[in-house]
Amino acid sequence: MNFEVHNWGLEVGNVSIEVVSSSSVFLIGDNDEINLSSFFDTPPEAFTIGNIVPLA
């Protein structure tokens, strides 16, 4: 996905952050590139692959 934003003349006076989730980005200023990634920390034996209930 290409996402381009122009905030000409944007001024940040005061910032108050009360809650941060596990997938948050807080950025003030310029940035050429942001790379996002994700992963699961669930062990492989916790995944169920295939049908849970056998189909007749």
KAPE-V256831 format. One record per residue. RES is the residue in three letters. PSI is psi as a letter, one per 20 degrees, with the letter a starting at -180 (* if undefined). NEAR is the number of other C-alpha atoms within 8 Angstrom. D_CENTER is the distance of its C-alpha to the mean C-alpha in Angstrom with 1 decimal. Layout:
res | psi | near | d_center
RES | PSI | NEAR | D_CENTER
RES | PSI | NEAR | D_CENTER
This chain:
res | psi | near | d_center
MET | p | 2 | 13.9
ASN | p | 3 | 15.6
PHE | o | 4 | 14.8
GLU | p | 4 | 17.4
VAL | p | 4 | 18.0
HIS | o | 4 | 21.2
ASN | m | 5 | 21.6
TRP | p | 4 | 25.2
GLY | j | 4 | 26.7
LEU | p | 5 | 23.7
GLU | p | 4 | 24.7
VAL | o | 6 | 22.8
GLY | g | 4 | 25.4
ASN | p | 4 | 23.9
VAL | p | 5 | 20.5
SER | o | 4 | 20.1
ILE | p | 5 | 17.0
GLU | h | 4 | 17.9
VAL | p | 4 | 14.9
VAL | p | 6 | 11.5
SER | r | 5 | 9.2
SER | i | 4 | 7.7
SER | m | 4 | 4.0
SER | q | 6 | 5.6
VAL | p | 4 | 7.1
PHE | o | 4 | 10.8
LEU | p | 4 | 13.1
ILE | p | 5 | 16.7
GLY | a | 4 | 18.8
ASP | q | 4 | 18.9
ASN | p | 5 | 16.7
ASP | h | 4 | 17.8
GLU | p | 4 | 14.7
ILE | p | 5 | 11.0
ASN | p | 4 | 10.1
LEU | q | 4 | 6.7
SER | r | 4 | 7.5
SER | q | 4 | 7.4
PHE | r | 4 | 10.7
PHE | p | 4 | 12.9
ASP | j | 4 | 15.2
THR | p | 5 | 17.6
PRO | q | 6 | 21.0
PRO | h | 5 | 22.4
GLU | i | 5 | 25.3
ALA | i | 6 | 23.1
PHE | p | 6 | 22.2
THR | o | 7 | 24.8
ILE | p | 5 | 25.5
GLY | a | 4 | 28.1
ASN | p | 7 | 29.9
ILE | g | 6 | 29.9
VAL | p | 4 | 33.3
PRO | p | 5 | 35.9
LEU | p | 4 | 36.9
ALA | * | 2 | 40.7
